Amino acid sequence: TYFFECPIFTIPGRTFPVEILYTKEPEGDYLDAALITIMQIHLSEPAGDILLFLTGQEEIDTACETLYSRMQALGDLAPELIILPVYSSLPSEMQSRIFEPAPPGSRKCVVATNIAE
């Protein structure tokens, strides 16, 4: 009689290899440290997308704007970084953009709350 014998649905998901990076010491400004790390990864690591978890919409919007302006400052010196915010109040068609593959020669950076899990 568990849940009144309701049917159980299993929905398979996709898994991707994930590399988790930590700092050796706590950061005074974790948001700026995260954005610097994203830039370093984008400019020096091989192909692969980046996922940054933050606490909420305001912090995500700020991070995306800052990251966008830093990328604009580099101009043609850096490959394209597609910056995609994801949080619950974002329209579903905007959220679903994270599942589209990045064009060749570019990288996606998803900046999200735990909704991305």
Stockholm file with secondary structure:
# STOCKHOLM 1.0

chainA/1-117         TYFFECPIFTIPGRTFPVEILYTKEPEGDYLDAALITIMQIHLSEPAGDILLFLTGQEEIDTACETLYSRMQALGDLAPELIILPVYSSLPSEMQSRIFEPAPPGSRKCVVATNIAE
#=GR chainA/1-117 SS CGGGGCCCCCCCCCCCCCCCCCCSSCCSSHHHHHHHHHHHHHHHSCSCCEEEECSSHHHHHHHHHHHHHHHHHHGGGSCCEEEEEECTTSCHHHHGGGGSCCCTTCEEEEEECGGGC
#=GC SS_cons         CGGGGCCCCCCCCCCCCCCCCCCSSCCSSHHHHHHHHHHHHHHHSCSCCEEEECSSHHHHHHHHHHHHHHHHHHGGGSCCEEEEEECTTSCHHHHGGGGSCCCTTCEEEEEECGGGC
//
